[in-house]
Amino acid sequence: MNKARRISIEKITDTLQTLKSDIESIQSEEQDAYDNLPESFQNGERGDRMQEAIDNLDDALTLIDEAVTALTLAAE
């Protein structure tokens, strides 16, 4: 791989890391909101939707980590 493509991959990786940080912040805020709900809401539909969103954000973070790893290996 030539230098220009490596630099492009590095920029993409940096962008993904920034997006990961943003998603982590959102996930943390959603987790805090869920944790502060009364137990009756946590066990209800609203709590279920919030927990599903938290789980989906966690999945997105895992996928970003996998993408960063794959890009890093590609640029070697």
C-alpha positions as CSV (number, residue, x, y, z in Angstrom):
1,M,0.0,0.0,0.0
2,N,1.3,3.4,-0.9
3,K,1.8,6.3,1.5
4,A,-1.2,8.3,0.3
5,R,-3.6,5.4,0.9
6,R,-2.1,4.8,4.4
7,I,-2.6,8.4,5.2
8,S,-6.3,8.1,4.0
9,I,-6.7,5.1,6.2
10,E,-5.2,6.9,9.2
11,K,-7.6,9.8,8.7
12,I,-10.5,7.4,8.6
13,T,-9.3,5.6,11.7
14,D,-9.0,9.0,13.5
15,T,-12.6,9.8,12.5
16,L,-13.8,6.5,13.7
17,Q,-12.1,7.0,17.1
18,T,-13.8,10.4,17.4
19,L,-17.1,8.9,16.6
20,K,-16.5,6.1,19.1
21,S,-15.9,8.7,21.8
22,D,-19.1,10.5,20.9
23,I,-21.1,7.2,21.0
24,E,-19.5,6.4,24.4
25,S,-20.7,9.7,25.7
26,I,-24.2,9.1,24.5
27,Q,-24.2,5.6,25.9
28,S,-23.0,6.9,29.3
29,E,-25.7,9.5,29.3
30,E,-28.4,7.0,28.4
31,Q,-27.1,4.6,31.1
32,D,-27.2,7.3,33.7
33,A,-30.8,8.2,32.6
34,Y,-31.8,4.6,32.9
35,D,-30.1,4.2,36.3
36,N,-32.0,7.2,37.6
37,L,-35.4,5.9,36.5
38,P,-37.6,4.6,39.3
39,E,-37.5,0.8,39.3
40,S,-41.1,0.6,38.1
41,F,-40.1,2.4,34.9
42,Q,-36.8,0.4,34.5
43,N,-38.9,-2.8,34.5
44,G,-41.5,-1.3,32.1
45,E,-41.6,-0.6,28.4
46,R,-39.6,2.6,28.7
47,G,-36.8,0.9,30.6
48,D,-36.8,-1.9,28.0
49,R,-36.4,0.6,25.2
50,M,-33.6,2.4,27.0
51,Q,-31.8,-0.8,27.7
52,E,-32.1,-1.9,24.1
53,A,-30.7,1.5,23.0
54,I,-27.7,1.0,25.4
55,D,-27.1,-2.5,24.1
56,N,-27.3,-1.3,20.4
57,L,-24.8,1.5,21.2
58,D,-22.5,-1.1,22.8
59,D,-22.8,-3.2,19.6
60,A,-21.9,-0.1,17.5
61,L,-18.8,0.5,19.7
62,T,-17.7,-3.1,19.2
63,L,-18.1,-2.8,15.4
64,I,-16.1,0.4,15.4
65,D,-13.3,-1.3,17.3
66,E,-13.3,-4.1,14.7
67,A,-13.2,-1.6,11.8
68,V,-10.3,0.2,13.4
69,T,-8.4,-3.0,13.8
70,A,-9.1,-4.1,10.2
71,L,-8.0,-0.7,8.9
72,T,-4.9,-0.7,10.9
73,L,-4.0,-4.2,9.7
74,A,-4.7,-3.1,6.1
75,A,-2.4,-0.2,6.4
76,E,0.6,-2.3,7.6
